[in-house]
């Protein structure tokens, strides 16, 4: 029988999420955001209350923006639509 319960190694902590968000936000915007864990899955981001899932998706979005910025390519929505239309 395998152990399906998450361990501490598998768990993303509040501190990990906050550090990842601050790093991605600061690198993209040259500004450090206000980001604190309130309770449960609630965070205060620059004066707005957000939930954990939103924050995780926002970290990924910021990282994708950084990749685009680093590559020097900015894909517009119309370019992406043209690409998908060809598929």
C-alpha positions, 0 to 999 in steps of 0.5 A, a space after each residue: 500500500 502506497 502512502 498518498 498523503 502529502 508530506 512536508 516536502 510535498 507541501 507548498 508553504 505560505 512562505 514559499 508562495 510569498 517569496 515566489 510571488 515577491 521575486 517574480 513581481 519585483 523582477 518584472 515590475 522593478 517594485 516589491 509588492 506588499 504580500 502577506 498571509 492573512 489566514 487559511 488560503 487568504 493573502 493580502 496583495 497590495 491592499 487586495 485580498 486574494 486566495 491561494 489559487 489566484 496567487 499561484 496562477 499569478 506567479 505562473 503568469 508573471 514567470 511567463 511574462 519574464 520568459 517573454 521579456 527575456 526572449 525579446 518576443 512579445 506575442 500579441 493576442 492576434 499573433 497567437 490567434 493566427 498561430 492557432 488558426 494554422 494548427 
